[in-house]
């Protein structure tokens, strides 16, 4: 009897492991499944879940040639699976400091009151022999020797000098403070006029940013209700296609992310079942977002995990597309690219940019360079063998750049291509774009706020 119970438990564990890895776009080989069962069978469910999630997390950080996971790869990954220790090495401290700086830097980039500032990096100043006035640097204050202060960022370090009339804003500034330094750069020293902290960011704003773009599932029900209103509104004259871009979960990279995605697609399937007849000729296209589950985080990105297909594919005609994806409609080509690149490109620009000019500058930049992501590899990694999938040569009729930046549509002089950014459905009061191919025209639409809340 005991042997029968153990066999049943092993079979259940085997099924659970296969399903969990498949949801994350991995396929376990037979020997790998046996090894995992052997490693996990003696432990409770909570420990199994914890270890499985940790192994999947480590696998995602690796550059894998295939989604097939071998026994040897499981052994290597299991050996990597460490735990935090009090006796951490120097690299752990460096990593912690970098992460802390990055967090403040991200908040500074989001802060509305700092939008007009042009930040300079230590690397640029280190390579300059000129006298530069009124510079602004975000850096960490360090003391490398007595009475000699430096500020450091991720690119380098420069010496700073505080004067008697240096103005310190209301805060405590000490070694390892991450702050904004304004001053004049002379003789390789930044002579500081003012020091201020990055403005405090509310928890609501942080959560809003962490939840990323669309947040179709796992967040507030308002988003799904608004989507349902959209579907009801178009059911009498259904469009040829409806494109939904991720992220599809408001809690990315959490232990319950996959469960939320699974429940979300089941909920969507139930809504679509009620309008199955009306939308039988409409193609639904699901494009993954930056925080949706993948093998790794480089571009281009594969489609969503195949186990999610089963909920909607029997009801509607649907495509789980890659990111970016290309759509051919009659003689027209449409490219859909879901990424938050616009602000990143602005941050790394060497010229001064006004907020109002960003849409037109962005459109001209990507169309002129005929590439969806013209940033260097260390900023946005791209698989070199698949870089051609990001090419815009020749230019499409419509480029949908699904970015969290504000909604816009632009047409660049010398090109017939429309660059359309519908913005975030959830964060822009349920706005979306409608494309009329025959007229080559974009129309901005919105679900009335009152209706979305019903």
KOLVO-278074 format. One record per residue: x, y, z of N, C-alpha, C in turn; residue in three letters. Coordinates in steps of 0.05 Angstrom, whole numbers, padded with zeros to 5 digits, always signed. Layout:
BEGIN
XYZXYZXYZALA ...
REM end
This chain:
BEGIN
+00017-00024+00000+00000+00000+00000+00017+00025+00000UNK +00039+00025+00016+00057+00047+00018+00070+00052-00009UNK +00078+00030-00023+00091+00033-00049+00072+00045-00069UNK +00046+00038-00068+00026+00048-00086+00023+00078-00081UNK +00022+00086-00056+00019+00115-00049+00043+00131-00059UNK +00067+00119-00056+00091+00133-00065+00091+00136-00095UNK +00083+00115-00109+00082+00116-00138+00062+00138-00148UNK +00039+00139-00135+00019+00159-00142+00030+00188-00137UNK +00044+00191-00115+00056+00217-00108+00077+00225-00129UNK +00093+00205-00137+00114+00210-00157+00101+00219-00184UNK +00080+00205-00191+00067+00211-00217+00054+00239-00216UNK +00043+00246-00193+00031+00273-00190+00053+00294-00191UNK +00075+00289-00177+00098+00308-00178+00109+00310-00206UNK +00111+00288-00220+00121+00288-00248+00103+00306-00265UNK +00077+00303-00263+00058+00319-00279+00060+00349-00272UNK +00063+00354-00246+00065+00382-00237+00090+00395-00247UNK +00113+00381-00246+00138+00391-00256+00137+00397-00286UNK +00126+00378-00301+00124+00382-00330+00107+00406-00337UNK +00085+00409-00323+00066+00431-00328+00079+00458-00321UNK +00093+00459-00298+00105+00484-00289+00126+00493-00308UNK +00143+00475-00317+00165+00482-00336+00153+00490-00363UNK +00132+00476-00372+00119+00483-00397+00107+00511-00397UNK +00096+00519-00375+00084+00545-00372+00105+00567-00376UNK +00130+00561-00367+00152+00580-00370+00167+00575-00396UNK +00155+00561-00415+00166+00556-00442+00190+00538-00442UNK +00192+00520-00422+00213+00500-00422+00201+00472-00425UNK +00217+00454-00437+00208+00426-00440+00229+00408-00426UNK +00221+00393-00406+00239+00376-00392+00243+00349-00407UNK +00267+00341-00411+00272+00315-00422+00266+00294-00402UNK +00262+00269-00411+00253+00247-00393+00272+00243-00370UNK +00299+00244-00376+00318+00240-00354+00318+00263-00335UNK +00312+00287-00345+00311+00311-00327+00287+00309-00308UNK +00265+00299-00319+00241+00295-00302+00247+00276-00279UNK +00260+00253-00286+00267+00233-00266+00285+00245-00244UNK +00304+00261-00252+00323+00273-00233+00308+00292-00215UNK +00290+00309-00226+00275+00328-00209+00257+00313-00189UNK +00244+00292-00198+00227+00276-00180+00244+00265-00158UNK +00267+00255-00164+00285+00243-00144+00294+00264-00124UNK +00300+00289-00133+00309+00310-00116+00287+00321-00098UNK +00262+00322-00109+00241+00336-00094+00222+00318-00078UNK +00222+00292-00084+00201+00274-00073+00201+00274-00042UNK +00224+00277-00030+00225+00275+00000+00218+00301+00014UNK +00212+00322-00002+00206+00348+00010+00177+00355+00008UNK +00168+00374+00025+00140+00383+00025+00134+00400+00001UNK +00108+00405-00004+00100+00420-00028+00111+00448-00029UNK +00112+00461-00006+00122+00489-00006+00152+00490-00014UNK +00168+00471-00004+00196+00470-00011+00199+00463-00041UNK +00183+00445-00050+00185+00438-00079+00179+00462-00096UNK +00158+00476-00089+00151+00500-00105+00172+00521-00105UNK +00184+00525-00081+00205+00545-00078+00229+00538-00095UNK +00238+00512-00094+00261+00503-00109+00256+00504-00139UNK +00232+00496-00147+00225+00496-00176+00226+00524-00187UNK +00214+00543-00172+00214+00571-00181+00243+00582-00183UNK +00259+00575-00164+00287+00584-00163+00303+00573-00187UNK +00298+00547-00193+00312+00535-00216+00303+00548-00243UNK +00278+00553-00245+00267+00566-00270+00279+00594-00272UNK +00281+00608-00250+00292+00635-00250+00321+00634-00260UNK +00337+00615-00250+00365+00612-00259+00367+00604-00288UNK +00349+00587-00297+00349+00579-00325+00343+00602-00344UNK +00326+00620-00335+00319+00643-00352+00342+00663-00355UNK +00360+00663-00336+00383+00681-00337+00405+00671-00355UNK +00402+00645-00364+00423+00634-00381+00415+00637-00411UNK +00436+00638-00428+00431+00639-00456+00430+00610-00467UNK +00406+00600-00470+00402+00572-00478+00398+00570-00508UNK +00409+00548-00519+00406+00543-00548+00379+00532-00555UNK +00366+00520-00535+00340+00507-00539+00323+00508-00514UNK +00297+00505-00517+00280+00505-00494+00279+00477-00480UNK +00292+00457-00493+00294+00430-00482+00314+00430-00459UNK +00306+00420-00435+00323+00420-00412+00333+00392-00406UNK +00359+00388-00406+00371+00362-00402+00376+00357-00373UNK +00383+00331-00367+00389+00324-00339+00414+00339-00330UNK +00434+00341-00347+00459+00355-00339+00454+00384-00333UNK +00437+00397-00349+00430+00425-00344+00416+00428-00317UNK +00398+00410-00310+00385+00410-00284+00406+00408-00262UNK +00425+00390-00265+00446+00386-00245+00462+00412-00241UNK +00470+00424-00264+00485+00449-00262+00469+00471-00249UNK +00444+00473-00256+00427+00494-00245+00422+00490-00215UNK +00419+00464-00208+00415+00458-00179+00439+00465-00163UNK +00463+00462-00175+00487+00469-00160+00490+00499-00157UNK +00478+00514-00176+00479+00543-00174+00460+00554-00153UNK +00440+00538-00147+00418+00547-00129+00429+00551-00101UNK +00437+00576-00096+00448+00582-00070+00428+00596-00053UNK +00436+00603-00029+00420+00619-00010+00436+00642+00000UNK +00423+00664+00009+00438+00687+00019+00455+00679+00043UNK +00478+00691+00046+00496+00684+00067+00507+00709+00081UNK +00513+00706+00107+00525+00729+00121+00554+00734+00112UNK +00567+00713+00102+00595+00716+00093+00595+00721+00063UNK +00582+00742+00054+00580+00749+00026+00607+00758+00015UNK +00613+00753-00011+00638+00762-00022+00635+00791-00032UNK +00657+00802-00042+00657+00831-00050+00638+00836-00073UNK +00634+00816-00091+00616+00821-00114+00588+00825-00105UNK +00580+00812-00083+00553+00816-00072+00549+00844-00063UNK +00569+00856-00050+00567+00883-00041+00566+00903-00065UNK +00582+00898-00085+00582+00915-00109+00555+00914-00122UNK +00544+00889-00124+00517+00886-00137+00496+00901-00121UNK +00497+00899-00095+00477+00913-00078+00479+00943-00081UNK +00503+00954-00083+00507+00982-00087+00496+00991-00114UNK +00502+00975-00134+00493+00982-00161+00462+00982-00162UNK +00450+00962-00150+00421+00961-00150+00408+00984-00136UNK +00421+00992-00114+00411+01015-00099+00413+01041-00115UNK +00435+01044-00129+00438+01068-00146+00418+01067-00169UNK +00414+01044-00182+00395+01041-00204+00367+01048-00195UNK +00360+01040-00171+00333+01046-00161+00328+01076-00160UNK +00348+01091-00149+00345+01120-00147+00346+01133-00174UNK +00363+01122-00192+00365+01133-00219+00338+01130-00234UNK +00325+01107-00230+00299+01102-00243+00278+01122-00232UNK +00279+01127-00206+00260+01146-00195+00265+01174-00205UNK +00290+01181-00208+00297+01208-00219+00287+01210-00248UNK +00289+01188-00263+00280+01189-00291+00249+01192-00293UNK +00235+01182-00272+00206+01184-00272+00195+01210-00261UNK +00212+01225-00247+00203+01249-00232+00197+01272-00251UNK +00172+01282-00250+00163+01303-00268+00179+01329-00264UNK +00187+01335-00239+00201+01360-00234+00230+01360-00243UNK +00240+01336-00251+00268+01334-00261+00269+01331-00292UNK +00246+01332-00305+00245+01328-00334+00262+01348-00349UNK +00263+01372-00339+00278+01394-00353+00308+01392-00349UNK +00317+01375-00331+00346+01373-00326+00360+01355-00346UNK +00384+01363-00354+00400+01346-00371+00423+01335-00354UNK +00421+01310-00346+00441+01298-00329+00466+01290-00345UNK +00489+01294-00332+00515+01287-00343+00526+01264-00327UNK +00541+01246-00341+00553+01223-00327+00582+01229-00320UNK +00592+01214-00300+00620+01217-00292+00639+01210-00315UNK +00631+01191-00331+00648+01183-00354+00653+01205-00373UNK +00632+01221-00379+00635+01244-00397+00654+01264-00386UNK +00652+01270-00360+00669+01290-00347+00698+01280-00345UNK +00701+01254-00340+00729+01244-00338+00744+01247-00364UNK +00730+01247-00387+00742+01250-00413+00743+01278-00423UNK +00735+01297-00406+00734+01325-00415+00756+01341-00402UNK +00768+01359-00418+00789+01377-00409+00779+01406-00408UNK +00754+01410-00416+00742+01437-00417+00731+01445-00391UNK +00726+01472-00388+00712+01482-00365+00682+01482-00373UNK +00666+01469-00357+00638+01466-00363+00621+01478-00340UNK +00601+01494-00348+00585+01508-00328+00558+01495-00323UNK +00548+01498-00299+00521+01490-00291+00514+01461-00300UNK +00532+01443-00292+00527+01414-00297+00510+01402-00275UNK +00495+01381-00282+00479+01366-00263+00487+01337-00264UNK +00495+01326-00241+00504+01298-00240+00489+01283-00218UNK +00479+01259-00224+00467+01242-00204+00489+01222-00195UNK +00497+01223-00170+00518+01205-00162+00518+01198-00132UNK +00535+01179-00125+00538+01171-00097+00563+01184-00085UNK +00559+01197-00062+00582+01211-00050+00600+01191-00035UNK +00626+01191-00042+00645+01174-00029+00669+01190-00020UNK +00684+01179-00002+00709+01192+00008+00732+01173+00004UNK +00748+01178-00016+00770+01159-00022+00794+01164-00005UNK +00797+01188+00005+00818+01194+00025+00809+01218+00041UNK +00824+01225+00063+00815+01245+00082+00811+01272+00067UNK +00788+01284+00073+00780+01310+00062+00780+01312+00032UNK +00777+01289+00019+00775+01288-00011+00751+01272-00019UNK +00731+01285-00028+00706+01272-00035+00704+01267-00066UNK +00690+01246-00072+00684+01240-00100+00654+01233-00102UNK +00644+01235-00126+00618+01224-00132+00621+01203-00154UNK +00606+01181-00150+00608+01159-00169+00581+01152-00180UNK +00581+01144-00205+00557+01132-00217+00566+01106-00231UNK +00549+01094-00247+00556+01068-00259+00577+01070-00281UNK +00584+01095-00289+00604+01098-00310+00631+01107-00301UNK +00634+01116-00276+00660+01125-00266+00658+01142-00241UNK +00680+01157-00236+00682+01173-00211+00696+01199-00217UNK +00687+01221-00205+00701+01246-00207+00704+01259-00179UNK +00724+01276-00177+00728+01290-00151+00709+01314-00149UNK +00699+01319-00125+00682+01342-00121+00693+01360-00099UNK +00686+01385-00101+00695+01405-00081+00671+01421-00071UNK +00668+01421-00045+00646+01436-00032+00657+01463-00022UNK +00643+01484-00029+00651+01511-00021+00636+01520+00003UNK +00644+01543+00014+00630+01554+00037+00601+01561+00030UNK +00597+01570+00005+00570+01578-00002+00554+01557-00017UNK +00564+01532-00016+00549+01510-00028+00522+01506-00014UNK +00501+01505-00029+00474+01503-00017+00466+01473-00015UNK +00461+01464+00009+00451+01437+00014+00421+01438+00019UNK +00406+01425+00003+00377+01425+00007+00370+01409+00032UNK +00344+01409+00040+00335+01398+00065+00338+01368+00066UNK +00360+01358+00077+00364+01329+00079+00390+01325+00094UNK +00397+01300+00099+00423+01292+00111+00441+01281+00089UNK +00463+01294+00083+00481+01285+00062+00506+01274+00075UNK +00512+01249+00068+00535+01236+00081+00548+01217+00060UNK +00569+01204+00068+00582+01185+00050+00562+01163+00042UNK +00561+01157+00017+00543+01138+00004+00515+01149+00001UNK +00512+01175+00005+00486+01188-00002+00485+01189-00033UNK +00462+01182-00044+00458+01185-00073+00441+01210-00077UNK +00453+01229-00090+00441+01256-00092+00446+01268-00119UNK +00434+01292-00123+00438+01308-00147+00457+01330-00141UNK +00479+01332-00156+00500+01352-00152+00500+01371-00176UNK +00498+01397-00170+00500+01418-00191+00523+01435-00187UNK +00539+01440-00208+00562+01457-00205+00577+01462-00230UNK +00602+01472-00228+00619+01478-00251+00643+01459-00251UNK +00649+01449-00274+00672+01430-00277+00696+01444-00287UNK +00717+01446-00269+00742+01459-00276+00765+01443-00267UNK +00786+01440-00284+00810+01426-00277+00805+01398-00265UNK +00787+01384-00277+00779+01356-00270+00766+01354-00243UNK +00755+01376-00233+00741+01376-00207+00714+01389-00210UNK +00693+01377-00200+00666+01389-00200+00663+01406-00175UNK +00662+01433-00178+00659+01452-00156+00629+01456-00152UNK +00619+01445-00130+00590+01442-00126+00577+01468-00116UNK +00555+01475-00130+00539+01498-00121+00516+01490-00104UNK +00503+01468-00112+00479+01458-00098+00479+01428-00096UNK +00468+01417-00074+00464+01389-00071+00435+01384-00062UNK +00422+01365-00075+00394+01359-00068+00389+01329-00071UNK +00370+01320-00056+00361+01292-00059+00341+01290-00082UNK +00339+01267-00094+00318+01262-00114+00291+01263-00100UNK +00272+01278-00111+00246+01280-00098+00234+01253-00090UNK +00220+01252-00068+00208+01227-00058+00186+01218-00076UNK +00185+01193-00082+00164+01181-00099+00144+01166-00081UNK +00119+01171-00086+00098+01159-00070+00097+01129-00075UNK +00086+01113-00056+00083+01084-00060+00064+01079-00083UNK +00044+01096-00086+00024+01092-00108+00038+01094-00135UNK +00056+01114-00138+00070+01118-00163+00089+01094-00168UNK +00103+01085-00147+00122+01063-00150+00107+01038-00159UNK +00084+01032-00146+00069+01008-00153+00058+01010-00182UNK +00051+01034-00189+00041+01039-00216+00062+01033-00237UNK +00087+01041-00231+00109+01036-00249+00117+01006-00249UNK +00117+00994-00225+00125+00966-00223+00105+00948-00238UNK +00080+00957-00239+00059+00941-00252+00061+00942-00282UNK +00080+00959-00293+00086+00962-00321+00062+00971-00337UNK +00059+00960-00361+00041+00973-00380+00012+00965-00379UNK +00004+00944-00393-00024+00939-00395-00037+00927-00370UNK -00023+00908-00358-00034+00895-00334-00062+00884-00338UNK -00065+00868-00359-00092+00857-00365-00102+00840-00343UNK -00085+00823-00332-00094+00804-00312-00080+00808-00285UNK -00094+00801-00263-00082+00800-00237-00082+00827-00223UNK -00091+00848-00237-00093+00875-00224-00122+00881-00218UNK -00130+00907-00222-00157+00914-00217-00175+00903-00238UNK -00200+00897-00231-00220+00887-00251-00228+00907-00271UNK -00222+00933-00266-00230+00954-00284-00219+00950-00313UNK -00195+00941-00315-00183+00937-00341-00198+00916-00357UNK -00204+00893-00344-00219+00873-00359-00247+00881-00365UNK -00259+00897-00347-00286+00907-00352-00286+00926-00376UNK -00265+00943-00378-00262+00962-00400-00258+00946-00426UNK -00242+00925-00425-00238+00909-00449-00264+00896-00458UNK -00280+00887-00439-00306+00874-00445-00324+00895-00458UNK -00324+00920-00448-00340+00941-00460-00331+00946-00489UNK -00305+00945-00494-00295+00949-00521-00306+00927-00539UNK -00305+00902-00530-00314+00879-00546-00344+00881-00552UNK -00359+00889-00531-00388+00893-00535-00394+00915-00555UNK -00378+00937-00553-00383+00959-00571-00378+00953-00600UNK -00360+00934-00606-00353+00928-00634-00366+00903-00644UNK -00382+00890-00628-00393+00863-00637-00412+00865-00661UNK -00425+00888-00664-00443+00891-00687-00428+00895-00713UNK -00404+00908-00711-00386+00912-00734-00358+00904-00726UNK -00353+00878-00722-00328+00869-00712-00305+00875-00732UNK -00282+00883-00721-00259+00889-00738-00246+00863-00749UNK -00229+00866-00769-00214+00844-00780-00196+00831-00759UNK -00183+00848-00743-00165+00838-00723-00165+00856-00698UNK -00160+00844-00675-00156+00858-00650-00129+00850-00639UNK -00112+00869-00634-00085+00864-00624-00083+00872-00595UNK -00076+00853-00578-00073+00858-00549-00044+00854-00542UNK -00031+00875-00531-00003+00873-00524+00001+00872-00494UNK +00021+00856-00485+00026+00854-00456+00039+00879-00445UNK +00044+00880-00419+00045+00856-00402+00017+00846-00396UNK +00014+00820-00393-00012+00808-00388-00017+00802-00359UNK +00002+00810-00342-00001+00806-00313+00010+00830-00298UNK -00005+00839-00277+00004+00862-00261+00025+00855-00240UNK +00031+00829-00237+00051+00821-00217+00072+00803-00231UNK +00089+00816-00248+00109+00801-00262+00130+00790-00244UNK +00142+00767-00252+00165+00755-00239+00159+00748-00209UNK +00135+00742-00203+00127+00732-00177+00121+00702-00178UNK +00120+00690-00155+00115+00661-00155+00087+00654-00165UNK +00068+00672-00163+00041+00666-00172+00035+00679-00199UNK +00055+00689-00214+00050+00702-00239+00036+00684-00259UNK +00046+00659-00261+00035+00640-00281+00006+00633-00273UNK +00000+00630-00248-00027+00624-00239-00046+00647-00247UNK -00036+00672-00243-00052+00695-00250-00057+00696-00280UNK -00037+00690-00296-00040+00690-00325-00060+00668-00333UNK -00058+00645-00321-00076+00623-00327-00105+00631-00321UNK -00109+00642-00298-00136+00651-00290-00146+00673-00308UNK -00128+00691-00315-00136+00714-00333-00145+00705-00360UNK -00130+00686-00372-00139+00677-00398-00164+00660-00397UNK -00169+00646-00375-00194+00632-00371-00217+00652-00370UNK -00213+00674-00355-00233+00695-00352-00239+00707-00380UNK -00218+00713-00395-00222+00725-00422-00237+00705-00440UNK -00231+00680-00437-00245+00659-00453-00275+00659-00447UNK -00281+00662-00421-00310+00662-00413-00324+00686-00425UNK -00310+00709-00426-00323+00733-00437-00327+00730-00468UNK -00307+00718-00481-00308+00715-00510-00329+00694-00518UNK -00333+00674-00500-00353+00654-00506-00381+00666-00510UNK -00387+00688-00496-00413+00700-00498-00416+00715-00525UNK -00393+00721-00539-00394+00736-00564-00381+00719-00586UNK -00381+00693-00583-00366+00676-00602-00376+00679-00631UNK -00402+00680-00634-00413+00682-00661-00406+00709-00674UNK -00407+00731-00659-00401+00757-00670-00372+00760-00679UNK -00354+00747-00664-00326+00750-00670-00313+00726-00684UNK -00330+00710-00697-00319+00686-00709-00300+00691-00733UNK -00302+00715-00745-00284+00722-00767-00262+00742-00759UNK -00261+00749-00734-00240+00767-00724-00216+00751-00714UNK -00192+00761-00721-00167+00748-00712-00157+00763-00688UNK -00155+00749-00665-00143+00761-00641-00113+00754-00640UNK -00097+00775-00636-00068+00772-00636-00057+00781-00609UNK -00043+00763-00596-00032+00768-00569-00001+00771-00572UNK +00008+00796-00566+00037+00802-00568+00048+00804-00540UNK +00069+00789-00533+00079+00790-00506+00093+00816-00499UNK +00093+00823-00473+00106+00847-00463+00133+00841-00450UNK +00147+00862-00442+00174+00859-00430+00175+00842-00405UNK +00153+00842-00389+00154+00827-00364+00138+00801-00365UNK +00129+00793-00389+00115+00767-00391+00136+00745-00390UNK +00128+00720-00382+00148+00699-00379+00160+00689-00405UNK +00187+00688-00405+00202+00679-00429+00226+00663-00421UNK +00239+00652-00442+00264+00637-00437+00285+00656-00426UNK +00288+00680-00438+00306+00701-00428+00294+00728-00435UNK +00309+00749-00429+00298+00776-00431+00309+00792-00455UNK +00322+00779-00474+00332+00793-00497+00311+00795-00519UNK +00317+00812-00539+00299+00815-00562+00311+00798-00585UNK +00294+00788-00603+00265+00788-00602+00255+00767-00582UNK +00229+00769-00575+00218+00752-00554+00199+00731-00567UNK +00199+00706-00557+00180+00686-00567+00152+00691-00557UNK +00133+00675-00567+00105+00678-00559+00101+00670-00530UNK +00078+00676-00519+00071+00668-00492+00071+00638-00489UNK +00074+00627-00465+00075+00598-00460+00051+00584-00473UNK +00056+00562-00487+00035+00548-00502+00012+00538-00486UNK +00016+00533-00460-00005+00523-00443-00028+00543-00440UNK -00023+00569-00446-00044+00589-00444-00062+00589-00468UNK -00053+00576-00490-00069+00576-00515-00095+00562-00511UNK -00095+00541-00495-00118+00523-00494-00143+00537-00485UNK -00141+00559-00470-00165+00572-00460-00181+00587-00482UNK -00166+00601-00500-00180+00618-00519-00181+00606-00547UNK -00162+00589-00554-00161+00579-00582-00185+00563-00591UNK -00199+00548-00573-00224+00534-00582-00247+00553-00587UNK -00245+00578-00577-00268+00596-00578-00265+00616-00601UNK -00241+00627-00605-00237+00647-00625-00214+00640-00643UNK -00212+00654-00665-00189+00651-00683-00167+00669-00671UNK -00145+00657-00662-00125+00673-00648-00096+00665-00656UNK -00078+00684-00652-00050+00680-00657-00034+00690-00633UNK -00018+00672-00621+00001+00680-00600+00027+00687-00614UNK +00032+00712-00618+00053+00721-00635+00079+00726-00620UNK +00101+00729-00635+00126+00737-00623+00127+00767-00620UNK +00148+00778-00608+00151+00806-00605+00179+00814-00615UNK +00181+00829-00637+00160+00840-00653+00146+00820-00671UNK +00123+00828-00683+00110+00811-00702+00102+00827-00726UNK +00098+00813-00749+00091+00826-00774+00064+00815-00784UNK +00047+00833-00792+00020+00825-00801+00017+00834-00830UNK +00009+00816-00847+00003+00823-00875-00027+00824-00879UNK -00037+00847-00886-00066+00850-00892-00068+00861-00920UNK -00078+00844-00939-00080+00851-00967-00052+00860-00976UNK -00049+00884-00986-00022+00893-00996-00007+00908-00974UNK -00018+00910-00951-00005+00926-00930+00010+00909-00910UNK +00032+00920-00900+00047+00907-00879+00045+00924-00853UNK +00040+00910-00831+00038+00923-00805+00058+00909-00786UNK +00074+00925-00773+00093+00915-00753+00084+00924-00725UNK +00083+00905-00707+00076+00910-00679+00100+00904-00661UNK +00108+00924-00645+00131+00921-00628+00123+00931-00600UNK +00124+00912-00581+00117+00919-00553+00142+00922-00536UNK +00150+00947-00530+00173+00951-00513+00171+00980-00502UNK +00185+00985-00480+00185+01012-00469+00212+01025-00475UNK +00216+01032-00500+00241+01042-00510+00243+01072-00512UNK +00220+01086-00514+00221+01114-00520+00236+01130-00499UNK +00228+01127-00474+00242+01142-00452+00271+01133-00450UNK +00277+01108-00455+00304+01098-00454+00321+01111-00476UNK +00310+01114-00500+00324+01128-00522+00329+01157-00515UNK +00309+01169-00502+00312+01198-00494+00334+01201-00473UNK +00335+01183-00454+00355+01185-00433+00384+01183-00444UNK +00387+01168-00466+00414+01163-00477+00420+01182-00500UNK +00402+01201-00505+00407+01221-00527+00427+01242-00518UNK +00444+01251-00536+00464+01271-00528+00454+01299-00535UNK +00431+01301-00548+00420+01327-00554+00397+01334-00535UNK +00391+01360-00534+00370+01370-00516+00343+01364-00530UNK +00324+01354-00514+00298+01345-00525+00276+01357-00508UNK +00256+01369-00521+00232+01378-00506+00212+01355-00507UNK +00195+01354-00486+00175+01333-00484+00157+01333-00508UNK +00149+01356-00517+00130+01358-00540+00141+01347-00566UNK +00168+01347-00568+00180+01338-00593+00187+01308-00594UNK +00183+01295-00571+00191+01266-00569+00178+01249-00590UNK +00151+01250-00594+00138+01232-00613+00150+01234-00641UNK +00153+01259-00651+00163+01263-00678+00192+01255-00681UNK +00208+01261-00660+00237+01254-00660+00240+01223-00659UNK +00224+01210-00643+00225+01181-00641+00218+01168-00668UNK +00196+01177-00680+00187+01166-00706+00208+01169-00727UNK +00220+01193-00729+00241+01198-00749+00266+01180-00743UNK +00273+01176-00718+00297+01161-00710+00295+01132-00719UNK +00272+01119-00713+00270+01090-00719+00266+01086-00749UNK +00251+01104-00762+00246+01100-00791+00272+01107-00806UNK +00287+01127-00798+00311+01135-00812+00332+01112-00810UNK +00334+01100-00786+00353+01079-00782+00343+01051-00790UNK +00317+01050-00797+00304+01025-00806+00308+01002-00787UNK +00306+01009-00761+00309+00988-00741+00293+00995-00717UNK +00279+00975-00706+00261+00980-00683+00276+00987-00657UNK +00301+00978-00655+00316+00983-00630+00345+00991-00637UNK +00350+01017-00643+00376+01026-00651+00396+01031-00628UNK +00388+01022-00604+00406+01026-00580+00428+01005-00580UNK +00450+01011-00566+00472+00991-00565+00465+00967-00548UNK +00480+00945-00551+00475+00920-00538+00474+00922-00508UNK +00492+00938-00496+00494+00939-00467+00470+00953-00455UNK +00454+00967-00471+00430+00980-00461+00405+00963-00466UNK +00403+00953-00490+00381+00935-00497+00392+00911-00513UNK +00396+00888-00500+00408+00865-00513+00390+00854-00535UNK +00403+00847-00557+00389+00835-00580+00405+00810-00588UNK +00391+00788-00594+00404+00764-00605+00414+00771-00633UNK +00441+00771-00637+00452+00780-00662+00442+00764-00686UNK +00437+00738-00683+00428+00722-00705+00399+00728-00713UNK +00385+00742-00696+00357+00748-00701+00352+00779-00703UNK +00374+00794-00706+00371+00823-00708+00354+00831-00732UNK +00355+00815-00753+00339+00822-00777+00309+00823-00772UNK +00300+00809-00751+00271+00810-00744+00263+00837-00734UNK +00282+00854-00726+00277+00881-00717+00281+00902-00739UNK +00288+00892-00762+00293+00910-00785+00267+00922-00796UNK +00268+00946-00805+00245+00959-00818+00253+00966-00847UNK +00262+00947-00862+00272+00951-00889+00259+00930-00907UNK +00240+00938-00925+00230+00965-00928+00211+00973-00906UNK +00204+00998-00904+00187+01008-00883+00158+00997-00886UNK +00145+00991-00864+00118+00981-00865+00098+01004-00870UNK +00073+00997-00875+00052+01017-00878+00045+01028-00850UNK +00045+01011-00830+00039+01019-00803+00058+01006-00783UNK +00070+01023-00766+00087+01013-00744+00072+01019-00718UNK +00064+00998-00704+00051+01001-00678+00073+00997-00657UNK +00081+01019-00645+00102+01017-00624+00087+01019-00597UNK +00080+00996-00586+00064+00995-00562+00082+01001-00538UNK +00083+01026-00531+00101+01036-00510+00084+01049-00488UNK +00094+01048-00463+00079+01061-00441+00079+01092-00443UNK +00095+01103-00461+00095+01131-00466+00067+01140-00474UNK +00061+01166-00472+00035+01177-00479+00027+01170-00508UNK +00001+01169-00512-00009+01161-00539-00002+01182-00560UNK +00004+01173-00584+00009+01191-00606+00008+01176-00633UNK +00006+01190-00655+00010+01178-00681+00023+01199-00699UNK +00044+01191-00713+00061+01209-00728+00065+01199-00757UNK +00068+01218-00775+00075+01211-00802+00099+01228-00810UNK +00121+01215-00816+00146+01229-00821+00148+01238-00850UNK +00157+01262-00854+00161+01273-00881+00180+01254-00897UNK +00171+01248-00921+00187+01230-00938+00180+01201-00936UNK +00160+01195-00919+00152+01167-00915+00122+01166-00913UNK +00110+01144-00923+00081+01140-00921+00074+01124-00896UNK +00095+01117-00880+00090+01100-00856+00078+01116-00833UNK +00057+01105-00821+00046+01117-00797+00059+01103-00773UNK +00069+01119-00754+00080+01109-00729+00059+01114-00708UNK +00047+01093-00697+00025+01095-00678+00033+01084-00651UNK +00029+01100-00630+00032+01089-00603+00006+01092-00588UNK -00009+01070-00584-00035+01072-00570-00032+01078-00541UNK -00007+01076-00530-00003+01080-00501-00014+01057-00485UNK -00014+01060-00459-00024+01039-00442-00055+01041-00439UNK -00068+01019-00445-00097+01018-00442-00105+01024-00413UNK -00091+01012-00394-00099+01014-00366-00092+01041-00354UNK -00069+01053-00363-00059+01077-00350-00068+01102-00365UNK -00080+01100-00388-00088+01124-00403-00118+01126-00405UNK -00132+01118-00384-00161+01119-00383-00174+01104-00407UNK -00162+01081-00413-00174+01062-00432-00176+01073-00460UNK -00154+01085-00469-00152+01094-00497-00141+01072-00514UNK -00148+01072-00539-00137+01052-00558-00139+01064-00586UNK -00124+01052-00605-00124+01062-00632-00139+01043-00651UNK -00152+01055-00670-00166+01039-00691-00153+01047-00718UNK -00145+01026-00733-00132+01031-00759-00151+01024-00782UNK -00154+01043-00801-00170+01038-00825-00151+01035-00849UNK -00145+01010-00857-00125+01006-00878-00132+01019-00905UNK -00158+01019-00913-00165+01030-00938-00159+01060-00940UNK -00161+01073-00917-00156+01102-00916-00129+01109-00905UNK -00114+01088-00897-00088+01091-00884-00089+01113-00862UNK -00108+01108-00844-00114+01128-00823-00117+01115-00796UNK -00107+01129-00775-00109+01121-00747-00130+01138-00733UNK -00147+01126-00718-00167+01141-00702-00163+01133-00673UNK -00160+01154-00656-00157+01149-00628-00185+01147-00615UNK -00189+01126-00599-00215+01121-00586-00211+01117-00556UNK -00233+01117-00542-00231+01114-00513-00257+01102-00502UNK -00254+01084-00482-00278+01075-00467-00285+01096-00447UNK -00309+01107-00447-00316+01126-00426-00310+01116-00398UNK -00298+01133-00382-00289+01124-00355-00312+01113-00339UNK -00336+01126-00341-00359+01116-00325-00367+01088-00333UNK -00367+01083-00359-00374+01056-00369-00355+01035-00361UNK -00328+01042-00361-00308+01023-00354-00310+01014-00325UNK -00320+01032-00308-00322+01027-00280-00347+01011-00272UNK -00366+01009-00291-00391+00994-00285-00386+00965-00282UNK 
REM end
